[in-house]
Amino acid sequence: MNLISVHGGHSGEFCNHASNTLEEVVRAYIAKGFTHVGITEHQPAISDALSYDDDREAGLTAEKQWQRFSRYIKECRRLQQFFAEEITLFTAMETETCSGYREFVPKLLAAFSPDYIVGSVHHVGDINFDYSPQHYALAAEKAGGITGLYLHYFDEQFEMLETLKPAVVGHFDLIRLFDTHYPARLKEPVVWQRIERNLQCIARLGLTLDFNQRALLKGAEEPYISQPILQRARDMGITVLPGDDSHGVNSVGNFIVEAQETLRKMGFSPDWHGKRETGGGT
């Protein structure tokens, strides 16, 4: 079995909520036998006000984050070449959906030309809902309740899909992170209608879904994507590939073997050849 991660490789060198250097992370992938890995560092913040809390606390302005991201691209390109005979690396980028992203992300693509982008939603109403239960509750309050939060999340995701057409869609149902009642919530007609709409968009654009294993590392019972959504993606012929969403050496490759086996049993193709592109498809 060829080990792959379509969404992985955050490092403490370029991300405050990760650990280790990027080279240490890449060496860990090689040591575990990975053949293809997308290094998908977070984009720099659009503004100081829309920075992650940990970046603000570290005194990283939006300008300094841009400079750090530039160093990330250079280092990842170096590692891509240095380890070319041992692993196929992709120098990729994980996007955000904060106010102004429609203009900002194309600016990033023009400046840095990543191999592909992972389109993720970590903010609803410009609140970073996955940072903590308190942030999640604040976002839900602003959205008029948890169901409202789901609706806003999937609406923002749909707009992002249509706007950016990312090669990979990151942790599709991340919005369930702090919701212990998510299985029932996902089945609510107004929620599932949006899930169906977004999956149809992904299928139409030929995008890849990230079968993200980081949820298991945090004690969840199942990865992102949850089983009903995964089954629907299969029925629609959507490509789904595993991602470990690692944030340091200790989380490199966690649950990837199990993820690939799950996808194989469900009839998904395990192959990922990768293309260096920023639009749809991988």
Stockholm file with secondary structure:
# STOCKHOLM 1.0

chainA/1-282         MNLISVHGGHSGEFCNHASNTLEEVVRAYIAKGFTHVGITEHQPAISDALSYDDDREAGLTAEKQWQRFSRYIKECRRLQQFFAEEITLFTAMETETCSGYREFVPKLLAAFSPDYIVGSVHHVGDINFDYSPQHYALAAEKAGGITGLYLHYFDEQFEMLETLKPAVVGHFDLIRLFDTHYPARLKEPVVWQRIERNLQCIARLGLTLDFNQRALLKGAEEPYISQPILQRARDMGITVLPGDDSHGVNSVGNFIVEAQETLRKMGFSPDWHGKRETGGGT
#=GR chainA/1-282 SS CCEEEEEECCCTTTCTTSCSCHHHHHHHHHHTTEEEEEEEEECCCSSSTTSCHHHHHTTCCHHHHHHHHHHHHHHHHHHHHHTTTTCEEEEEEECCCSTTHHHHHHHHHHHHCCSCEEECCCEETTEETTSCHHHHHHHHHHHTSHHHHHHHHHHHHHHHHHHHCCSEECSTTGGGTTCTTHHHHHHSHHHHHHHHHHHHHHHHHTCEEEEECHHHHTTCSSCBSCHHHHHHHHHTTCEEEEECCCCSGGGTTTTHHHHHHHHHHHTCCCCCCCCCCSSSCC
#=GC SS_cons         CCEEEEEECCCTTTCTTSCSCHHHHHHHHHHTTEEEEEEEEECCCSSSTTSCHHHHHTTCCHHHHHHHHHHHHHHHHHHHHHTTTTCEEEEEEECCCSTTHHHHHHHHHHHHCCSCEEECCCEETTEETTSCHHHHHHHHHHHTSHHHHHHHHHHHHHHHHHHHCCSEECSTTGGGTTCTTHHHHHHSHHHHHHHHHHHHHHHHHTCEEEEECHHHHTTCSSCBSCHHHHHHHHHTTCEEEEECCCCSGGGTTTTHHHHHHHHHHHTCCCCCCCCCCSSSCC
//
